[in-house]
Amino acid sequence: MTIADVAAPHGTSPEAAPGPTGTRHRSGLDRVSVEWVKLELMRVAYATRGGFLARRDPRAVLGWYALCALAPWFTYSTPILVVLFVLSLGCALAARIGPLLLGLFTLGLVGQAAYVLVLVLVLGGDTTALDGLLQISLKLGAVSLASMAAFVSLDPEKLSDGLQAMRAPAVLGFAISYGYRMVPLLIDEFHDIVDGHRLRGAPHQGHGFLGWRTIARIGRIAVQAFYPLFLNTAQRTRTTVEAMETRGFTSAGPSPAGRRLRLAYLRWRVGDTLLLVVSVAVVVAVYTVLPTA
């Protein structure tokens, strides 16, 4: 008999028993909660999962993304689009984009395919229409997967520094960095406001038919939280902007000396060159080997 067997309550399996810190180990769908969604969004915004693109220079990642985002739009060949979609999916999995984004992407892709199929069948379309709709879905899916793989692998500072190193307008890098930093603030404020509404409000009596009372209560709380969310966030905006400006994130652009100092850590390595060369070679091979029509 192990310690977990002794500590588990009667009728409870050791896997569901609380751990040493008093928290219960979760698995599967039991892990899905508001706190889990918050943590997943933080990992997405600040690129904490790692992956093969996270170790590359941001300029190489942006160049790779531009290549993968443009490649599907130069063909109408279904085999080529299928191969590009599979390659983008492999890159997205290697970049560790996380289950939340993958789940939302899969749900959207399946939902779009389902309603398009029903629409074509209802309107009396043939297989030619389905092939055209499949091509559009594959193009959008490949671009979406490449976008997730690239931007999940870049934290706000690396993305801003990469754009600045490529001579992008300073206000663009500042806006991206500011937007990334506002994500956790908005999530925390929304969570606090929703908890406050739930604590002050009386619980509804039953879920109703198909859970309409629960859906109506969630919608009402979301609407009521809109104005407090932006008012509370506006109070912290000035502090966020001042903190960013002290670190060199200015909308007017830093001085040449400050720009050199800020971008001094960027190093173009052999792996960055290999990433672009291999990507170009794979795209050219796909277009050359597979039929174009």
Secondary structure as GFF3:
##gff-version 3
##sequence-region A 1 293
A	DSSP	alpha_helix	3	7	.	.	.	ID=ss1
A	DSSP	three_ten_helix	14	16	.	.	.	ID=ss2
A	DSSP	three_ten_helix	28	31	.	.	.	ID=ss3
A	DSSP	alpha_helix	34	46	.	.	.	ID=ss4
A	DSSP	alpha_helix	58	70	.	.	.	ID=ss5
A	DSSP	three_ten_helix	71	74	.	.	.	ID=ss6
A	DSSP	alpha_helix	78	94	.	.	.	ID=ss7
A	DSSP	alpha_helix	99	122	.	.	.	ID=ss8
A	DSSP	alpha_helix	127	152	.	.	.	ID=ss9
A	DSSP	alpha_helix	156	165	.	.	.	ID=ss10
A	DSSP	alpha_helix	170	200	.	.	.	ID=ss11
A	DSSP	three_ten_helix	209	211	.	.	.	ID=ss12
A	DSSP	alpha_helix	212	224	.	.	.	ID=ss13
A	DSSP	alpha_helix	226	246	.	.	.	ID=ss14
A	DSSP	alpha_helix	256	262	.	.	.	ID=ss15
A	DSSP	alpha_helix	270	289	.	.	.	ID=ss16
###
